[in-house]
Amino acid sequence: MSHTKVEVAVIGGGAAGISAARKLAAHRIDCLIVEARSRLGGRAYTVRDASGFALDMGCGWLHSADCNPWVAVATSQGRLFSKATPPRTTMTKVMPLETQRAFGAAMAALFEHVAQSAATGRDRPISELVPADGRWTGLLNAVMTYIAGAELDRMSTIDLDRYEDTELNWRLVEGYGAMIAASADKVATALESPVTRVDHSGRHIRIETPKGTIEADRAIVTLPTSIIGENEDLFFPALPHKTEAARGLPLGLDDKLFIALDNAEEFEVESRVFGRTDRAATGNYHFRPFGRPLIECYFAGRWAHELEAGGDDAFFAFAVSELTGLFGAEFARRLKPLRTHKWGVDPFACGSYSYAIPGAADQRAVLAAPVNERLFFAGEACSRHDFSTAHGAFITGSEAADRVIAARRNS
Ligand SMILES: Cc1cc2nc3c(=O)[nH]c(=O)nc-3n(C[C@H](O)[C@H](O)[C@H](O)COP(=O)(O)OP(=O)(O)OC[C@H]3O[C@@H](n4cnc5c(N)ncnc54)[C@H](O)[C@@H]3O)c2cc1C
C-alpha cells in the first residue's frame, strides 16, 4: 500500500472495528480496516499453550450472553460454548461460607450506595462511599479493581452505576478472541499499518501510515482511549474535545497469567481464591477454568503496573508467593508458568479497558459523537452501558456503521 482509495476506512481492527466493517461489507460498501498489529482482534486475543488449550489473554467472558451480539456470530461459526457459571465465591477452605456471605452483603451494600449517590447527580470517587478502614475495604477494593482495572479512588460513581449486565456469562472453548478475529474473514484489511495521522482538512480524509496514505470519504475511528488521549496530533485539524474525552476515560489495567497446575483434581472445577483479602494489590486465581489443569491468574490496577515493570517473571514469582502463602510451601512444585500478556506496555493498547474518572461519565457520549458526518467513533469506551466489554465494542461499531450508511444516504 502506498496510496489507496476507499470509501470508508475503519481505523483499528478490534471488536468494534470488525463489527463496523462486517456491517459495511454486508451493505456492499467499499471499506478497509487499517490495523497497526500483524493480527486482528486487538484486546480480543487468543493464544494456544503447549498442550493445545486456547488461552484468552484479553476478553474471555461473553458477558450478558442473553443479549450479547457475539453469541450469534459464534453460533454461525459453529463454536462450542461453555455455559458454566463464573466463580463468584471463594474456596471455603480459605474463607468460610459465613464470612463470604458477610462479604457478599458488603458488596451488595456498596452497589446500593453507588446507585443512591449517582441518583443525586453529583459524581465522586467510589472510595468516598467505603469507610477507609472498614472490615471489607481491602477485599472490596481488590474485587472492584479486578472488575474495572482501577482502584475505587479513581472510579466515577455515575459511570459504574450506568454499567448494565444481565449476569449471564458464557465462554468459548476455542477462545473469544479467536472467534472475533475469525469473524473478519470477508473484510478487506491492511495489517501492520499504524495510523499516525487522520487529516480531515480536505475533501477526502487522508489516513497516514508508514506504508502510505489511504484516502477515504469517511472514517470510523475505533482506537483505544489511551491512544487518542496521548496523541494530540492524531487528528488534523486537532479535535481537543476528543482528546479530553479520551483522557477522562483512561484504560485501567488487568493482566492475566496462565499457570499449569499438577494434580489439579484436588481443586474444584471453576473455583476461585484471592491471594489477600486486605488490599487491592493481590491476585485473583481462577482454578481449573473449563475443567483444565490450569490456574488463570488476574492482576489489576496499580499493582499490575508494578508487576509489569518487574518483567514477565515478576507475575509468576508474585503468584507463587501468594499461592504458597495459602496452600503451603510445597505447592510451588506443582506450578509452571505458561503465558502472560502485559497490556499496559502493549503499544497498541496501553491498558485493558476503560473506566471513567470522577466527573467524566458523560465523556463517553462526547467520544462517540460523529464529527461533520465524516468522522465516526466506536470502541468499548464509547458505550454508555456496556463499556469495557467486547460486546459493548461490537454494538458501538455496528451503530457507527449505521451512521455511515445514513450519512451516505443523506449526502
Ligand atoms: C485482560 C483482559 C480481560 C478482558 N476480559 C473481558 C471479558 O471477559 N469480557 C469482555 O467482554 N471484555 C473483556 N475485556 C475487554 C475487551 O477485550 C475490550 O473491551 C474489547 O476487546 C475492546 O475492543 P475495541 O475494538 O473497542 O478496542 P481494541 O480491541 O483495542 O481495538 C482497537 C484496535 O486498534 C488498533 N490500533 C491501536 N493503535 C493503532 C493505530 N495507531 N493505527 C491503527 N490501529 C491501531 C489496536 O491494535 C486494536 O486492534 C478484557 C480485556 C483485557 C485486556
The ligand as an SDF file (V2000), in Angstrom:
LIG
                    3D

 53 58  0  0  0  0  0  0  0  0999 V2000
   -7.0980   -8.9250   30.3000 C   0  0  0  0  0  0  0  0  0  0  0  0
   -8.4200   -8.5080   29.6990 C   0  0  0  0  0  0  0  0  0  0  0  0
   -9.5580   -9.2090   30.0530 C   0  0  0  0  0  0  0  0  0  0  0  0
  -10.7950   -8.8330   29.4980 C   0  0  0  0  0  0  0  0  0  0  0  0
  -11.8940   -9.5700   29.7970 N   0  0  0  0  0  0  0  0  0  0  0  0
  -13.0700   -9.3020   29.1690 C   0  0  0  0  0  0  0  0  0  0  0  0
  -14.1600  -10.1890   29.2760 C   0  0  0  0  0  0  0  0  0  0  0  0
  -14.0750  -11.2210   29.9450 O   0  0  0  0  0  0  0  0  0  0  0  0
  -15.3200   -9.8750   28.6050 N   0  0  0  0  0  0  0  0  0  0  0  0
  -15.4270   -8.7710   27.8240 C   0  0  0  0  0  0  0  0  0  0  0  0
  -16.4820   -8.5340   27.2120 O   0  0  0  0  0  0  0  0  0  0  0  0
  -14.3740   -7.9090   27.6720 N   0  0  0  0  0  0  0  0  0  0  0  0
  -13.2080   -8.1560   28.3120 C   0  0  0  0  0  0  0  0  0  0  0  0
  -12.1140   -7.3680   28.0980 N   0  0  0  0  0  0  0  0  0  0  0  0
  -12.2940   -6.1190   27.3420 C   0  0  0  0  0  0  0  0  0  0  0  0
  -12.4070   -6.3560   25.8420 C   0  0  0  0  0  0  0  0  0  0  0  0
  -11.3530   -7.1580   25.3990 O   0  0  0  0  0  0  0  0  0  0  0  0
  -12.3490   -4.9730   25.1570 C   0  0  0  0  0  0  0  0  0  0  0  0
  -13.3180   -4.1220   25.7360 O   0  0  0  0  0  0  0  0  0  0  0  0
  -12.6190   -5.0430   23.6650 C   0  0  0  0  0  0  0  0  0  0  0  0
  -11.9180   -6.1070   23.0690 O   0  0  0  0  0  0  0  0  0  0  0  0
  -12.2320   -3.7010   23.0610 C   0  0  0  0  0  0  0  0  0  0  0  0
  -12.4920   -3.6790   21.6710 O   0  0  0  0  0  0  0  0  0  0  0  0
  -12.2410   -2.3360   20.8500 P   0  0  0  0  0  0  0  0  0  0  0  0
  -12.4710   -2.6530   19.4430 O   0  0  0  0  0  0  0  0  0  0  0  0
  -13.0030   -1.2280   21.4930 O   0  0  0  0  0  0  0  0  0  0  0  0
  -10.7120   -1.9800   21.1160 O   0  0  0  0  0  0  0  0  0  0  0  0
   -9.3980   -2.7730   20.6550 P   0  0  0  0  0  0  0  0  0  0  0  0
   -9.6040   -4.2350   20.7480 O   0  0  0  0  0  0  0  0  0  0  0  0
   -8.2810   -2.1970   21.4420 O   0  0  0  0  0  0  0  0  0  0  0  0
   -9.2600   -2.3940   19.1320 O   0  0  0  0  0  0  0  0  0  0  0  0
   -8.5680   -1.2590   18.7000 C   0  0  0  0  0  0  0  0  0  0  0  0
   -7.6090   -1.6750   17.6130 C   0  0  0  0  0  0  0  0  0  0  0  0
   -6.8560   -0.5270   17.2010 O   0  0  0  0  0  0  0  0  0  0  0  0
   -5.5430   -0.9660   16.9310 C   0  0  0  0  0  0  0  0  0  0  0  0
   -4.6540    0.1970   16.9560 N   0  0  0  0  0  0  0  0  0  0  0  0
   -4.0890    0.8350   18.0210 C   0  0  0  0  0  0  0  0  0  0  0  0
   -3.3660    1.8800   17.6080 N   0  0  0  0  0  0  0  0  0  0  0  0
   -3.4890    1.9300   16.2640 C   0  0  0  0  0  0  0  0  0  0  0  0
   -3.0100    2.8110   15.2740 C   0  0  0  0  0  0  0  0  0  0  0  0
   -2.2590    3.8550   15.5770 N   0  0  0  0  0  0  0  0  0  0  0  0
   -3.3330    2.5540   13.9910 N   0  0  0  0  0  0  0  0  0  0  0  0
   -4.1250    1.5070   13.6390 C   0  0  0  0  0  0  0  0  0  0  0  0
   -4.5970    0.6440   14.5490 N   0  0  0  0  0  0  0  0  0  0  0  0
   -4.3080    0.8620   15.8500 C   0  0  0  0  0  0  0  0  0  0  0  0
   -5.2600   -1.9810   18.0000 C   0  0  0  0  0  0  0  0  0  0  0  0
   -4.1890   -2.8190   17.6660 O   0  0  0  0  0  0  0  0  0  0  0  0
   -6.5950   -2.7190   18.0720 C   0  0  0  0  0  0  0  0  0  0  0  0
   -6.6230   -3.8220   17.1970 O   0  0  0  0  0  0  0  0  0  0  0  0
  -10.8670   -7.7300   28.6070 C   0  0  0  0  0  0  0  0  0  0  0  0
   -9.7060   -7.0620   28.2290 C   0  0  0  0  0  0  0  0  0  0  0  0
   -8.4940   -7.4520   28.7650 C   0  0  0  0  0  0  0  0  0  0  0  0
   -7.2490   -6.7490   28.3170 C   0  0  0  0  0  0  0  0  0  0  0  0
  1  2  1  0
  2  3  1  0
  2 52  2  0
  3  4  2  0
  4  5  1  0
  4 50  1  0
  5  6  2  0
  6  7  1  0
  6 13  1  0
  7  8  2  0
  7  9  1  0
  9 10  1  0
 10 11  2  0
 10 12  1  0
 12 13  2  0
 13 14  1  0
 14 15  1  0
 14 50  1  0
 15 16  1  0
 16 17  1  0
 16 18  1  0
 18 19  1  0
 18 20  1  0
 20 21  1  0
 20 22  1  0
 22 23  1  0
 23 24  1  0
 24 25  2  0
 24 26  1  0
 24 27  1  0
 27 28  1  0
 28 29  2  0
 28 30  1  0
 28 31  1  0
 31 32  1  0
 32 33  1  0
 33 34  1  0
 33 48  1  0
 34 35  1  0
 35 36  1  0
 35 46  1  0
 36 37  1  0
 36 45  1  0
 37 38  2  0
 38 39  1  0
 39 40  1  0
 39 45  2  0
 40 41  1  0
 40 42  2  0
 42 43  1  0
 43 44  2  0
 44 45  1  0
 46 47  1  0
 46 48  1  0
 48 49  1  0
 50 51  2  0
 51 52  1  0
 52 53  1  0
M  END
$$$$
